[in-house]
Amino acid sequence: MGVGVEFLKGHGTENDFVVLPDPDGLLDLTEERVRALCDRQRGLGADGVLRVVRPDFGPWFMDYRNADGSIAEMCGNGVRVFVRYLVSEGLIPTGESTIGTRAGQRHVIAHEDGTVTVDMGPARVFGTSSTTLGAASFDGVAVDVGNPHLACVTTTPVATLDLLRDTPEFDAAVFPNGVNVEYVNVLGDGALRMRVHERGVGETRSCGTGTVAAVASWLHGTGQRTGKATVDVPGGQVSVVIEEDTSTLTGPAVLLARGELDQAWWDAL
Ligand SMILES: N[C@H](CCC[C@H](N)C(=O)O)C(=O)O
């Protein structure tokens, strides 16, 4: 590459990210630079940024940032793109490996077909709560997937929700650090449809941790502790398995471009 800042663009079920290789941790990734990178007019456009860091000890680390510049503990779709990048660079092998996140280390499997399976850790149901969206209200299940979720199973067809006009209201006593809100329809046994309003982003076409929360909420409502489901999101489909002490997410990961940010543009931020 030249003298600019190297980047890649990728997505997991159309939840899209700017990937910033930064093995030695030299990039000063400020909130303003994250917001500029994610801006779909003045920047590259993305739901978030994945900075790729090689710690002194431990596996490659995913420094995830939301489009508003905020930091989140975990990003399920982001991990799949992060793994796809590391495999494409020969930094981890196809097959099984481990990566680091703010929510802890995660075991991953990079499959030959381009999909990635991520051990997402436990999907911990920690209560119930409700949310309003415009004039409508929804009851949901609070789920910790490393980051906070309110997953609302509803008979209201999720396609009818206006997530551009309306922003979900939530109980700050239950979610003091904000929350990702999922709206979930049950299509059949083991088949869900979901839309999501993400903390720090807004509506996205998919949310990996959100699909885990959606399946956990569905199982909670049917009195089951374990199970599996496919989840249709606007950006595609993923598969989720909820076990007693962990959960797994499997889905596609695409790297579509590689380039260089103009150094003067970067320095001016
Ligand atoms: N907005 C989320 C982080 C990104 C999660 C999502 N993109 C995923 O794939 O899990 C939060 O603030 O907790």
The ligand as an SDF file (V2000), in Angstrom:
LIG
                    3D

 13 12  0  0  0  0  0  0  0  0999 V2000
  -24.7850   -2.1400   18.0920 N   0  0  0  0  0  0  0  0  0  0  0  0
  -24.3100   -3.2280   18.9730 C   0  0  0  0  0  0  0  0  0  0  0  0
  -22.9440   -3.7700   18.5010 C   0  0  0  0  0  0  0  0  0  0  0  0
  -23.0070   -4.4030   17.1100 C   0  0  0  0  0  0  0  0  0  0  0  0
  -23.8190   -5.6650   17.1180 C   0  0  0  0  0  0  0  0  0  0  0  0
  -24.2240   -6.2380   15.7600 C   0  0  0  0  0  0  0  0  0  0  0  0
  -23.8080   -5.5200   14.5840 N   0  0  0  0  0  0  0  0  0  0  0  0
  -23.8730   -7.7050   15.6700 C   0  0  0  0  0  0  0  0  0  0  0  0
  -23.6540   -8.2270   14.5420 O   0  0  0  0  0  0  0  0  0  0  0  0
  -23.8770   -8.3670   16.7340 O   0  0  0  0  0  0  0  0  0  0  0  0
  -24.1840   -2.7030   20.4180 C   0  0  0  0  0  0  0  0  0  0  0  0
  -24.0030   -1.4890   20.5940 O   0  0  0  0  0  0  0  0  0  0  0  0
  -24.2310   -3.5400   21.3220 O   0  0  0  0  0  0  0  0  0  0  0  0
  1  2  1  0
  2  3  1  0
  2 11  1  0
  3  4  1  0
  4  5  1  0
  5  6  1  0
  6  7  1  0
  6  8  1  0
  8  9  2  0
  8 10  1  0
 11 12  2  0
 11 13  1  0
M  END
$$$$
